[in-house]
Amino acid sequence: MTHGESTGDHNSLDRQPYEYVIIGGGVHGTCVANYLLDEGGYDHGELCLVDPHERLLASFATKARQCGMQTLRSTFVHHIDTEPFSLDSFAEGAHREHELVPTEDYPNRPTLDLFLDHARYVIDRRDIDACHRQSTVTGVTRSRTRGLLRVDTSRGSLDARRVVLAVGLGGQPTVPSWAASLSDDARLAHVWDDDFDPAAAATFDGRTFVVGGGITAAQLACHLSKRTDVTLLSRRGLEVELTEADPQWINWRHIEQEIHSLPPGSAARYDRIRAARHDATIPPYVAHRLADARDCGDLDVRCGEIDHAHAADGRLQLRFDDGTTATDVQVVLATGHDPAPEHPLVGTLAESLSLERGANGFPVLNDRTLAWRRTDGADSALYVSGALAEMSVGPFARNVVGGRRAAERLLEPHDQVNSEATASLSKGQS
Ligand SMILES: Cc1cc2nc3c(=O)[nH]c(=O)nc-3n(C[C@H](O)[C@H](O)[C@H](O)COP(=O)(O)OP(=O)(O)OC[C@H]3O[C@@H](n4cnc5c(N)ncnc54)[C@H](O)[C@@H]3O)c2cc1C
């Protein structure tokens, strides 16, 4: 038996608990682990990063490849390391400066390969893999040992002083109602299906409809159009925006002024964040890629919606809202995810730990520490990063930079001793 672990219903007083268990080894969980190791002064035995994938960041890397993404939308200073120019130095050291792509009116952006190779370099340098436990968290409850949380995983339980929830966008891929009743053998896929393979989709003989109006749909349409006939079907005209929100939302003081001034968990906060996010938009360089593919005759862009779909003998037929039809086609949905609060763990944890949920089911957090508030008003020892922290971290919460903001909050000296976490949050500052 090692640090903080328990496989049975033992009293775990005789085992040392983890200082932090991080649920999710994606961009955010790995970034938080790196900060805790580097700036927090924790050692590997004190942290556990639980994720079902074989490799950290696998979820992001797979999604990026599934939609044919070539470059990040964010800048070279947004990565999982603690030092802002780390990726820049890495590119220079590896003679890969050409992978920092110049962008009009914006700092350079890394290629996907550069971003991922740099992340791997950070993981190897800090040996973050040593903290990775390949399993899935099924629940978190109060441990029998006072002040500790018990994290149940598919490979036994872990005791921790604090838990960080970093499970990403959360919900299931969104499927429109006309697609929900199609049989499993219909030529219909969602770009975020675990088994979606763009290379296989590109071998289809007929026309492929990519449904969606955001960056994922546009990138995928361009990618597939190199090898097959593609129509990008968007409900409305495509909207162009360079970034997911105005860059001022990266600034914590701006978030304090604009978001924290509104009641925690309120609909007013939710509405302000939704209004600030440029959801379902494409950046100019993707718009140019689309226009080039269109000019070459590789791609159509169509405004409209599918009303009805029918599959028979493996052939898919579509009827559009303007009454026209298409036969023997394939459809790839790029219609996003269900909202983050629909991740199954959110409801489970809220119930087992009596945690407060606000507008649209989002966790209500302490804005300063990102501790999820209990229904009795006290802070729990469960902290939140990523899309689920949007109500406190603002419109960039889900983005790479949101992981850094969350890590900084965790490491900030806390003047009050938390009701569940009895130790100071940063060893380096204790
Ligand atoms: C294609 C794509 C491109 C993007 N490009 C950019 C960009 O250029 N710039 C930018 O800033 N942002 C970008 N984003 C947004 C954001 O940075 C990514 O979504 C990022 O992956 C979010 O990190 P995360 O850790 O919150 O989620 P993820 O990276 O998805 O990681 C969440 C992890 O939690 C794990 N998990 C879930 N449930 C459990 C459980 N019960 N137990 C254990 N583990 C669990 C999952 O397996 C997953 O590995 C992009 C997103 C996508 C999808």
The ligand as an SDF file (V2000), in Angstrom:
LIG
                    3D

 53 58  0  0  0  0  0  0  0  0999 V2000
   -9.8970   20.9770  -30.5020 C   0  0  0  0  0  0  0  0  0  0  0  0
   -9.7020   21.9840  -29.4130 C   0  0  0  0  0  0  0  0  0  0  0  0
   -8.8250   23.0300  -29.5950 C   0  0  0  0  0  0  0  0  0  0  0  0
   -8.6070   23.9680  -28.5940 C   0  0  0  0  0  0  0  0  0  0  0  0
   -7.7110   24.9710  -28.8030 N   0  0  0  0  0  0  0  0  0  0  0  0
   -7.4440   25.8260  -27.8170 C   0  0  0  0  0  0  0  0  0  0  0  0
   -6.4530   26.8470  -27.9850 C   0  0  0  0  0  0  0  0  0  0  0  0
   -5.8500   26.9870  -29.0320 O   0  0  0  0  0  0  0  0  0  0  0  0
   -6.1860   27.6570  -26.9360 N   0  0  0  0  0  0  0  0  0  0  0  0
   -6.8260   27.5480  -25.7420 C   0  0  0  0  0  0  0  0  0  0  0  0
   -6.5170   28.2950  -24.8350 O   0  0  0  0  0  0  0  0  0  0  0  0
   -7.7900   26.6210  -25.5760 N   0  0  0  0  0  0  0  0  0  0  0  0
   -8.1090   25.7560  -26.5640 C   0  0  0  0  0  0  0  0  0  0  0  0
   -9.0760   24.8010  -26.3710 N   0  0  0  0  0  0  0  0  0  0  0  0
   -9.8500   24.8300  -25.1150 C   0  0  0  0  0  0  0  0  0  0  0  0
   -9.1320   24.1580  -23.9350 C   0  0  0  0  0  0  0  0  0  0  0  0
   -7.8280   24.6290  -23.7760 O   0  0  0  0  0  0  0  0  0  0  0  0
   -9.0750   22.6720  -24.0720 C   0  0  0  0  0  0  0  0  0  0  0  0
  -10.4030   22.1930  -24.1410 O   0  0  0  0  0  0  0  0  0  0  0  0
   -8.3700   21.9880  -22.9190 C   0  0  0  0  0  0  0  0  0  0  0  0
   -8.2180   20.6370  -23.2670 O   0  0  0  0  0  0  0  0  0  0  0  0
   -9.1190   22.1030  -21.6090 C   0  0  0  0  0  0  0  0  0  0  0  0
   -8.3720   21.4350  -20.6310 O   0  0  0  0  0  0  0  0  0  0  0  0
   -9.0760   20.6030  -19.4750 P   0  0  0  0  0  0  0  0  0  0  0  0
   -7.9970   19.9950  -18.6690 O   0  0  0  0  0  0  0  0  0  0  0  0
  -10.0840   21.4430  -18.8110 O   0  0  0  0  0  0  0  0  0  0  0  0
   -9.8730   19.4550  -20.2580 O   0  0  0  0  0  0  0  0  0  0  0  0
   -9.2800   18.1750  -20.9870 P   0  0  0  0  0  0  0  0  0  0  0  0
   -8.0000   18.4900  -21.6340 O   0  0  0  0  0  0  0  0  0  0  0  0
  -10.3940   17.6340  -21.8020 O   0  0  0  0  0  0  0  0  0  0  0  0
   -8.9780   17.1720  -19.7990 O   0  0  0  0  0  0  0  0  0  0  0  0
   -9.9630   16.6820  -18.9200 C   0  0  0  0  0  0  0  0  0  0  0  0
   -9.5120   15.3160  -18.4770 C   0  0  0  0  0  0  0  0  0  0  0  0
  -10.3450   14.8960  -17.4120 O   0  0  0  0  0  0  0  0  0  0  0  0
  -10.4960   13.4980  -17.5220 C   0  0  0  0  0  0  0  0  0  0  0  0
  -11.6670   13.0590  -16.7700 N   0  0  0  0  0  0  0  0  0  0  0  0
  -12.9710   13.3250  -17.0220 C   0  0  0  0  0  0  0  0  0  0  0  0
  -13.7380   12.6920  -16.1140 N   0  0  0  0  0  0  0  0  0  0  0  0
  -12.9020   12.0380  -15.2720 C   0  0  0  0  0  0  0  0  0  0  0  0
  -13.0950   11.2100  -14.1350 C   0  0  0  0  0  0  0  0  0  0  0  0
  -14.3120   10.9220  -13.6720 N   0  0  0  0  0  0  0  0  0  0  0  0
  -12.0090   10.6830  -13.5260 N   0  0  0  0  0  0  0  0  0  0  0  0
  -10.7530   10.9610  -13.9710 C   0  0  0  0  0  0  0  0  0  0  0  0
  -10.5180   11.7510  -15.0430 N   0  0  0  0  0  0  0  0  0  0  0  0
  -11.5720   12.2690  -15.6810 C   0  0  0  0  0  0  0  0  0  0  0  0
  -10.6460   13.2850  -19.0190 C   0  0  0  0  0  0  0  0  0  0  0  0
  -10.3640   11.9430  -19.3370 O   0  0  0  0  0  0  0  0  0  0  0  0
   -9.6150   14.2550  -19.5710 C   0  0  0  0  0  0  0  0  0  0  0  0
   -8.3870   13.6170  -19.7810 O   0  0  0  0  0  0  0  0  0  0  0  0
   -9.3180   23.8620  -27.3650 C   0  0  0  0  0  0  0  0  0  0  0  0
  -10.2270   22.8200  -27.1930 C   0  0  0  0  0  0  0  0  0  0  0  0
  -10.4140   21.8890  -28.1980 C   0  0  0  0  0  0  0  0  0  0  0  0
  -11.4030   20.7790  -27.9850 C   0  0  0  0  0  0  0  0  0  0  0  0
  1  2  1  0
  2  3  1  0
  2 52  2  0
  3  4  2  0
  4  5  1  0
  4 50  1  0
  5  6  2  0
  6  7  1  0
  6 13  1  0
  7  8  2  0
  7  9  1  0
  9 10  1  0
 10 11  2  0
 10 12  1  0
 12 13  2  0
 13 14  1  0
 14 15  1  0
 14 50  1  0
 15 16  1  0
 16 17  1  0
 16 18  1  0
 18 19  1  0
 18 20  1  0
 20 21  1  0
 20 22  1  0
 22 23  1  0
 23 24  1  0
 24 25  2  0
 24 26  1  0
 24 27  1  0
 27 28  1  0
 28 29  2  0
 28 30  1  0
 28 31  1  0
 31 32  1  0
 32 33  1  0
 33 34  1  0
 33 48  1  0
 34 35  1  0
 35 36  1  0
 35 46  1  0
 36 37  1  0
 36 45  1  0
 37 38  2  0
 38 39  1  0
 39 40  1  0
 39 45  2  0
 40 41  1  0
 40 42  2  0
 42 43  1  0
 43 44  2  0
 44 45  1  0
 46 47  1  0
 46 48  1  0
 48 49  1  0
 50 51  2  0
 51 52  1  0
 52 53  1  0
M  END
$$$$
